[in-house]
Amino acid sequence: MFAVLTGAGLSAAAGLNAYIPFLIVALIARFTDVINLPGGWQWIESWWAIGICTLLLISEVVLDKIPAVDSVNDLIGTVVRPATGGIISAATQSAGALDNSSFLRDHEWIAVVGGIVIAGVVHAGKATARPAINLGTVGFGAPIVSTVEDASSVSLSLIAIFIPVLVIVALIVLAWGGFVFVRRMRSFARRRRYAENTS
């Protein structure tokens, strides 16, 4: 059960930023015994994977904060984020240190599909909301929202690994926060348009 929650939390984090949960899992697996990745997934903690992921994370953090460029980045993320969610979900659910379920180890495809779906749903929400936020704030909202998304991805990743029982609560809070934020941005955009039309 804990492995499933861990995989779900990491997949959701990947939907916000593909490289943060990957890098966190890689570093924790490399330097601690909290996650012991099975043979087929040990490449995740290799130095080359950590190095490439670090470079991709730096580019993601920069590009996602630039209005309009962030939407192009989200278009690329339509493939990358769900794929990363599937990989991370399968790798962590197969890790013996998280769960002793032989079923999960023998049926990794379930974790892959689940991770793809969860990351895809979160990514779709992010990609849909971002253009509205950019228009509503004339681009000023992009770096703020991106920073909040990155912080949420880090927090969700750490919760998923160290306190998986709280993943459900974290996902509910994330969904509620996103809903409230998008509503406020749309309301702000409507007021702005109204003010422009009446002036």
Salt bridges, closest charged atoms under 4 A:
GLU60 OE2 - ARG81 NH2 2.79
ASP64 OD2 - LYS126 NZ 2.99
ASP64 OD2 - ARG130 NH2 3.16
ASP70 OD2 - ARG130 NH1 2.87
ASP74 OD1 - ARG81 NH1 2.80
ASP74 OD1 - LYS126 NZ 3.92
GLU149 OE1 - LYS126 NZ 2.47
GLU149 OE1 - ARG130 NH2 2.50
ASP150 OD2 - LYS65 NZ 2.79
GLU196 OE2 - ARG192 NH2 3.43
